[in-house]
Amino acid sequence: MADIAALVEELNKCVETHDFESALRLVRGNLDQINKSLQSAGVKDALKKTTEDRLLLSFIDGAGFGEYPLDKALVRLEKLVSFRVGTLVLNKTWGVGKVKRIDDFYRRITVDFKLKMGHQFTYAAAADMLESAPDGHILVMREVDPAGFEMLLRDSPAAFVKKVIESNGSSMTLIRLEDYCVVNGFVKSANWKKFWEAARTGLKQDKCVVIPARKADPIRIVAKVEDYGDSWLTAFSHETDPKIILASLQSFASKSEFKNADETVRAKIADRLVFAVTAARNVDDALYAKLACVTAQYGFDRPAAQEMRDYLWERKRYIKAAALLPARDVGALIAFLAYDDASKKKICEAIPEFCFAAVTEIVNMFNDWTEKDADGNIVSYPCRKIVGDLMKETQSPATLTTLIAGRIEQFGTFEYVDVPIDDKKIRTLKTYKLWDELPPLTTILSHAIVLGEGRRNGEILKMQNIVRRLFADKAWLEKMFSLLSPADQALFFERFQASIAWDPSTHHTIVIRMTKIVPQLEVHLVKVEKKREYARLTSYRSYGLRKAEYIKLINEDMPENVRKIEFAKGFGDLSENAEYQYAKDEQRQLMQKQTLMQADLDAVKPSDFADATTDEVMPGVTVVATVKDGEKVWHILGEWDNEPDMGILSSKTRVAQNLLGKKVGDGFEMPDVDGNLMFATIKEIRPLPAEIREWMQLPAGVQI
């Protein structure tokens, strides 16, 4: 438009002809000029004069003119205008739905979603939370063509995943992709891994799909196959993000472009690699390690390989890098560092500090590494010796114990034969021999039992979970028993049976399973007496305080919540009323708390523990225990009694549960100051002292 006057004249023509659509296009097409000369309210009034349609008029009033910038208000108006009864819409929470009703009086849009029928949105909420569903969207396909959707999902996992990604902006991380597919019910969580492997195989063949090396990076759908010509090289030469440099180089290499790269191209790539390695230095050890491996892999002599190795050796950065790298990249790091016998030895000696993925790679790479004398005779297997020495220690590395227990055949020579049984050939172990450097298998299994005990954290917790799954696996137990002599079978069984730090139900199940695998072990079963059950008691003090809290909940907290709800109703529109929603959430929590407290007060009885005896540990006694750094004194009381500063323990605490039923001289398990498990012995069981009995009394002013 030449000037604002001509624009206003065109707008007036739309008013005269009642042409709303032309007026909206006119305003959208000349937004910059209108913003300089007209106010949002004036544009709103002009648009309202172009129509007498009640629905359009309600949309114009509800679009937010005056509340939002003009351009945003127009976008909201266009979105509202696109909604019609029967229109498919998308919502991030509820997925795809169909517009059921539009109420121009109350300015509400009702949408039927699969999991929430008749969900109402105000115009403002609809403009913020709904989008018109595009025809090619995966959720729309499930709605309008369920048979085609199921066929695509079943027969073409790669094409299905590609459509999911295209429906969500052409890029998704693997974690988000999995979450989207599981939440929307496309794939069950238990089946995701198998489904993704099938999809990934197909996606790798699609040149328009870029699958990153790191799971945290998004899978991308590109409009056309990437061209690694001059434009790519120019952009790459100016890139300053080391992560993007690495990803671009890996993509370049994956298309076999290095075969055709001339010296000019390689020089520019080398320049960016030097920049990226320098940028990652002292910032990201894992990224530095990855760049170092790529530099060496593709034969670049800058930065110098030894310089990068020296940096990774310093301050044991290679340990941290291995822990942070994806498991598939750890092997490349180990291979890069191990350039001679001295570096191999250094890596092997660091096994206790490495993560599980690194330990696995080290053993795979170096188990056949040998040292020879001047005549070429094998003198030793250095890696095997280091592994053997570590496993002979009192406490072996958790990672190494887990690896050997789970992959025992990797650590020796195993010979199998096919034995005909019932017209079938069954593969059966004939003989085996573990590495000479390793301790007996019973020692390795004892380390595994110890690893499964107690509570761990970090990397050791992961190893503990793996070991516990091994012990729960019948096939693994059968293999272990097949490798042991009858005497060692009994030794292994008794060692596991004697472990008191496994979960009791899991421990019992595994013990029974062992006797099913080797029936002769039943003679070694130790009969466990059923633990005595104690009445649910607590002191008069704790019962009174709990009941006072309950009375306050009934007489003060819940009535106050009702007042909040009534007050919030005054703000109107309950579906969009945050104060009302908060008050209702609080009401649900208070009612749940009231139910639980009432049940507890009915089940637990107040007591002075006058009937407690000192024959064994029970609620109402004092226990003196011998620990590694001296003595500990605890006063074991009821369920709700807990005062650590006075040594008062609730009967429900872990330490108290381990003590109950035990007698003087018995051992039990308890955590030390760092949370690690240690063993202690009961030295004495006494009656409760006077100060504890005084503490147990009902406080003044509190009634039961």
N, C-alpha and C positions, 0 to 999 in steps of 0.2 A: 504494500500500500504506500502511495506517495506521501500521505500525511494522515494525521489522526482524524481530520474532518471527513476524508473519503472513507475511512474505516467505519466511522460512526454512521455515515450514510448507508453503507452496505448492511450494517447491523440493523438499521431502521427498516430496510427493505425486508429483512428476515422477519421483523416484528409484524410488518403489514401482511405478509403472506403466511404468518404462523409456521415458519420453517425452522423448527428447533434444531434439526440435524445440521443444516447449513450454517446456522448461527454458531453452533458448537465448533464446527470445523473452522469457521472464520476466526473465532477467538483463539483456538489452539494454534492456527497457522500464523498468527500475528501477535504472539504472546509477548515478545520483547517490547514491541511498540505500545501495546496496551498497558503493560506494567508501568511504563513511563508516564502515561497520561490519564489512565482511569483507575479508580479504586475498585477493590474486590466487590464491595457492595453494589457498585454501579453495574458491573458485569453480571452479577447475580440477578439484579432487577431486569436487565435487558433480556437475559435468557428466559426469565419467567414470563415475559411478555410475548415470547414466541410460541407459547403453547397453552392450551386449556386442559391438557390431559392431567388429571389429578395425580396419577402415579409419577409422571415426570416432574410435576411441581413439587411433590414430596421429596423426590430424589434431589432436586436443586436445593431445597431447604436443608436437607440432611447431608449434603456433600462437604460442609465445613467452610463455606466462603466466609472470610473474616477471621476464622480460627486458624487456618493454614495459609501458607503462601498461595498465590493464585494458581501457579502451575500444579501444585499438589492437590488443591481443591478440584481442579478440572480433571485430574487423573482419577480422583475418587468418584467424581460425577460420572465419568465414562464407565467406570467399573460398575457402579450401581445401575446405570442404564442397560448394561449388558446382561443383568440378571432378569430372567423371565421365568414364570412357572414352567417347570420341566427342564430348566437349564442345569447341566452338570457343573458342579463347583468343587474346588479343592480346598481343604483345610489341613494345616500341618498336623493337628492333633487327631482329627477324625477321618482323614483321608478324603475319598470322593463321596459326594452326596448330591441329591437332586432337590432343587428348589420346589417346595410344596405349596407355599403361599406367600404373597407379599401384601402386607397391611399398610396402606398409605396413610391411614388415620393415626395409628400408633407407631408408624414408621419402623416396622419389624419385618424381617425376612425369616421364614420358617424353612428349615432344610432337613430332609430325611437322610441321615447317615446310616450305614449298615449297623453300627454299634450304638447309635443314639438317634432314634427316630424323633421327629418333631422338635429338633433343637432350634431355639429362637435366637436371632441376632438383631440388635438394633442396627439402624443404617450405619452408624459410626463404627460399630464392631464389624459389620459385614465388609465395609470398605477396607478395614485393617486386616481382617482375618480370612477373607474368602478371595479366591481367584476363579475366573472362568476356566473350566478344565479343558485343556487343548485336546484335540481329537486323538493325537498320537500318544497321549500319556498312558503309562502302564496301568494305572488305576482305572482310567476310563475304559481301557480295553477289557479289563476284568468285568466291568459293569455292563458294557454293551455287547461284548463277544466272549462270554465265559468259555465256550468250547475252544475257540482259537487261543485264548489265554492259557488254558490247561495244556493244549497241544504244544505251544511254544515253550512252556515251563518244563514239560516232560521230555520233549524230543530235542530241544535246542537250548541247552543251558547258556551257551555263550551268547546267542542272539537275545535271549531273555535278559541276561545281565546288561548287555549293551543298551537295550531299550529302557531298563531301569535307570541307568546312568544318564541317558539322553533325556529322560523325563525329569531329571533333577539338575539340570544346568550343564550337562556334558562333562562333569567331573565329580568323583566321589572317592573318599578314602575307603579302604577295604573295611575298616571298622564300621563306618557309617553305612556302607553297602550291606554288610551283614545285619546290622541293626534294623535297617529299612525293610529288608526281606523277611526277617523274623517277626518284627512287630506287625507288619501287614499280613502275616500269615502265608506268605509265598512258600517259605521253607521252614521246617521245624529246626529248632536250635541244634538238636542232636544230629540232624542230617546235613548241616551247613557245610562242614568240612568236605564231605564227599561231593556235594553239589558244586562247591567252589572249585575243587580240583578239576572237575569235568568242564566247567565254564572257562577256567583259566587256560586249559589246553586249547580250546577253540579260539579264545580271544587272542592268544599269541599268534595265530595264523592271520588275524585281521590287521592289516597294516594301518588302519585308521584308529586302532586302539593302542594307547601307550600305557603299558603296565610298569610302574616304577619299581626300582630295586628295594626301596624302603616302604614298609607297610603304612607308615605315617603320611607318605606322599599320596596325592590323589591319582586314581586311574582316570585317564583323560580320553575323550572321544574327539578326534580332530576331523575337520571337514574334508581334508585331503591328505594324502601321504606326504609326510614332511620331506621337503626338498633340501638336501644338504649342499646347496650350491653357494654362490657368492653371497647371497643375502643372509643365509644362515651363518656363514663364516664371519661376515661383518658384525652381525648381532652377537655372535659368540665372542668375538675379539673385544667387544666393549662391555661384556657382562662382568659385574663386580661381586655378585653373590656366589660364594664358593659352593654352596649346595646346588645352585642352578648350573654352575659350571660342571660339576660332577655329573648331574643328571643328564645334561646335554651331551657330554662326552660319552656316557654309557649308552645313550640312545644312538649316537653316531656309530659307536662300535657295534651295537646290536644289529645294525643294518649292513655290517661288513664293509663300511665305508673306508676303513683303514687300508684295505687292499688297493684302493684307487687313489689314496691321498698322496699328493706330491710333497716335495720338501717345503714348499711355501706354506701349505696347509698344516703340515706337522709342526713347523716352526711357530705358527700362530697358536696352535693347540698347546705346545710346550710353554709358550709365554703365559697363557691363561692358567696352566697347571701350576707354574711357579707362583703366580699371583694367588691362586686359591690355597696352596699349601701354606704360604706366608700368612694369609688372612686367618686360616684355621689354627695357626700356632698359638699356644697359650689360651685358646678360646674353646675349642671343641676337640678333645683327644680322639674321639671316635671318627669324626670327619677327617681329621688329619691322617689317621691310620688308613682310612679308606682311600683317600687321595694318594697316599704314599704307595699303596698296593697297586692302584690303577696306573700310576706313573711307571712303576717297574714292569707291570704286566704288558704295557704297550711299547716298551723299549725306549722310553725317554730318559735321557741322561741328565736332565735338569728338572727338579733339584736332584742332587746326587743321592743315590740310594743309601749310602752309608751315613750321610748327614741326617737323613730322615730316621734311620734306625737308631742312631745315637740319641736323637731327640726323644724317641719312644722309650728307649732304655732308661733315660733320666727320670728320676722320681717314680719309677715303675709305672709310667704312663701307659705302657702296653697292657698292664693288668686292667686298668680302668677302661681302656679302649675296647678290650675284648668283652668286658661285661656290658658295654653300651651298644656294641655292634649287633646287627641281626645275626642269628646263628649261622646263616648261610655265608656270611662274610668273614667269620672268625678264622676259618681254615686258610684263607688268603693271607690274613695277618700273620698267622703262625709260620706259614711258608716264607713270607717276606722277611721275617726276623731271623729265621733259622738258615743262615747262609754258610755256616761252618760248624765244626764239631763243638767248639766252645759255646757258640750261641745256642745250639741244640741242648747242651747240658744245662745252660742257664735257664732255658725255658722249662725243661723237665723238672729242675729243682724248684721251680716256682709253682708246680702243680697245686700245692695246698692253697695258694692265693687265687688261682684262676677260677672262673665260672665253669659250670658243667660243660657248656658247648666247647670251650677252649680245651678242657681236659680230654674230652672225647676226640678232638682233632689231634691233640698231641700224641695220644696213644695210637691212633690210627696211622699217623705219619712216621713215628719213630720206634714202633715196637720191634722192627727188624733192623734197626740201626746197630751196627757192630763196630767194635774196636779190634784191630788185628795187629799181630806182631810183625816183625821184619820178614818172616817167611810167608806171610799172608794167612796165617791161621787165626781163627776167631778166638779172641781172648775173653771178650765179654759183650753183653748187650747192655749198654749204659742206661737206656730208658727203662728196660725191664728191671735193672738193679735198683734204680731210684724208686720205681713203683713198688717193688718188693719191700724195700726198706721202710717206705711210708706205711705199708700195710702191716708191717711187723711192730709198729709203734703202738703204745697203749691206746692212743686215740688217733685213729686214721682219718684222713681228710674225707669229709662227707661226700664230696663229688666223686672221688676215686672209689670209695666203697659202693656208692650207688651204681657207678659204671660197671664195675666188676661183677657185682651181684646180678645186675640186669643183663649183662652180655658176657657171661662166663666163657662162652666158646671162643671169644676173641682173645682169651688169655691162656691158651693152651692148644694142644692137638687132640682133636676128637675124631674117633673112627666109628662109623655107623655101618650096620649091615641090614639088609632086608630079610625079615623073618616071616615065612608064610604062616598065617593064622586064619583059619576059616576061609580058605580060598582067597585071602588077601595078603599082600605083602606089607608088613608093618616095619617101618624104619626104627631100628633099635640100636642103642649105644652098645658098642662092643668094648672099646677101651678108650681111656682118655688120660692125658697127662698135662697138668698145669705147668706154667713156666717154672723152671727150677728156682727162680728168684722169689717166687711168691710163698707166703706162709700156707699152712694147710687150709683146706676149704672151710673147716669148722671155725677157724679163726676169722676168716672173711665173713662168714655168716654171723658170728658173734658181734663183729663190728656193725653189721646191718641191723641186728636186733637192738643194739645200743642206739643207733641212729633213729630207730622208730620210736624210742621212748621219749616221754615228756613233751614239753612244748618248745618249739624252735621258732626262729624268725629269719627273714631275709632269704638268701640263697639256700641256707641249710634247711629251712622249712620246705622249700621246693623238693630238695633231696629226700627229706623225711616222707613227704607225700608219695613220692615215687616208690620208695622202699615199702611203705605200708600197702600200696597197691600190689606190689610184687608178692608180699606175704598173703594177700587176699586172693591171689591168682592160683587156682588149683593146679594148672599146668606147670607153673613155675615151681611150686612146692614138689610136685612129682619129679621134676627134673633134678632138683637139689637132692632129694632123697635117693634118687637113682645113682647119684655120684658119690654117695657116702656108704661106708661099710656099716654093718649092723651096729657096731659099737659107736661109730660116729653119728649114726642116726639117733641113737638114744641120747648122746651128748648134746646134739643140736636141739632135740625135743625138750630135754630137761632145762637147757639154758633159756629157751624161749618161754617155757612154762613158768620158770622162776622170775621172769621179768614182771615187775609190779607196776611199771610206768606206762604200759600200753593202755588204751581205752579198754575198760573191762569187757564190754560186750564184744568188741572186735577180737580181743585176746582170747576169749572163750571160744568164739567161732573158729578161729584159726587152730587152736589146740585140738578141738574135736575133728576138724578137717585133717589134721596131721595123723590122728589115730585111724581115720578112715583110709588114708593112703597107705599107712604102714600099721596094720592091726596089732602087730607085736608091741607097739608102743603103749598100748593100754595098760600094761603092767606098771608103767612109769607114771601113770596119772596120779596126781596128788588131789585127794578129795578136799574140796574147799567148803568149809562150813559157811552156811548162809549167814550173812551179816545181820546182826540184831537190828531190829527197827525200833526206834525210840518215838515216844509220843511227841506230838508237835507242841512244844512249850516255849514260853519266853518269860522274862522277869516281869513282875508287877509294874516296874517302872516303864519298860518298853511297851507293854500292853496299854498302859494308861496313856502314854504319849501318842501311840498310834490311834487310840480311840478318840482322843482329843482332836487329832488331825482330821479324823472322819467326821466328827460333829461339826467342825469348822467348814468342811467341804459341803455338808448338807445344809447348814444354817446360814452360811455367809457366801461361799464361792458360787454355788449353783444359783441362788436367788440373784446375785449380782450379775451373773451371766444372762439370766432372763431379762433383766433391765437393759443390758447392752443390746440384746436382740430387738426388744421393743423400740429402743431409741434408734437403732439402725434402720428399722422399717420406715422411719420418717423420711429417709433419703430417697425413697421411691425405687422403682425398677430393680427388683431383688436379684434378677439374673446378672445385672452389671454392677451390683452394689457390693463393693469390697468390704466395707464395715460389717455388713450383714453376713457375708460369707465367713469372715474371720470369727465373728461371734458364734455362728453355727458350728464351725470347726472346733472352737473352744468347748462348746456344749457337748459335742461328741466325745471329746477327750475327758471332760469332767464326768460324764455318765459312765464311761468305761472305767475310769479310776474309782468311781463309787462302787461299781459292781465288784471289782477286784478287791477293794478294801473290805467290803462287806463279807466276801467269801473268806478272806484271810482272818478276819476277826471271829468268824464262826468256827474256823478250823483250828486256830492256835489258842491255847489256853494259858492264862497267867499262872506262874508257879514260883515258889521260893526254893525249889530243888532240895527240899529237906530229905527226900528219899534217896538221894544220890549216895552211892558207896564208892570206895576207892579200890575195889577189886579190879576194875578195868576203867578205861577212859569212857566217860559218858557225860552228858550235859549236867553241869553242877559240880564239877571237880576242877582242881588246879593240877596242871601237868608241868613237870620239870623235865626238860630234854637235854641230852648232851649233843652238841653240834661241833663242827670242826673248829670254831673259834671260841668255844666256851660252853655256856649254858643258856637255855631259853626257858622262860616261864610264861605259861598261858593259863587263863581262866576260861574254861569252856562253859558257855551259858546257852541260852535259847536262840531261836531263829532270828529274832529282831535285836538281839543284844550285840553291840559292837562299839568298843571304845579302845582303839589301838594304844593310846597313851597309857592306859591302865593295864594293858595286856589282856583285855577282854575280847574273846573271839566268839562270833556267832557260830552255832553248831552247823551252819550251812556253808561256812567258808571251806576252801579247799584243804587247808591245813587241818582244820577240825575234822573234816570228813576222813582224812587219812589217819587221824588219831583214834576216832571212835571205835570201841571194841577191843583196842589193843591193851596189853598189860606191860608191867615193868619188865624191861629187857628187850621188848619188841622194837624192831626198826620200822621207820616210816620215811616217806619222801616229803620234802618241802623245798620251796624256792629260796635261793640266796638273794642277796641285795641286788644282784644284777638280773634276777629273774631266771637264772639257770637252776636246774634241779640238783639237790644234794640230799644225802641220806643222814638221818639222825636216829638216836636211840632214846627210848623213854627211860629216864633215871628214877623218877618218883611220881606217884599220884597222891595228891593231898586233898583234904577238905578245903572248901573255899575260905579265904581269910575274912576277918571282920570288915575290912574296908570295902571288899567286894560285896558282901551281904548288905552293907549300908547303902552302897550305890544302887542295889537292886530294889530298894524300897520305893513305894509310890511317892512321887514328888508332892509337895504341899500344894493344895488347890486343884489337884488332878484326881478325877474320879473314874472308877471302872463301871 
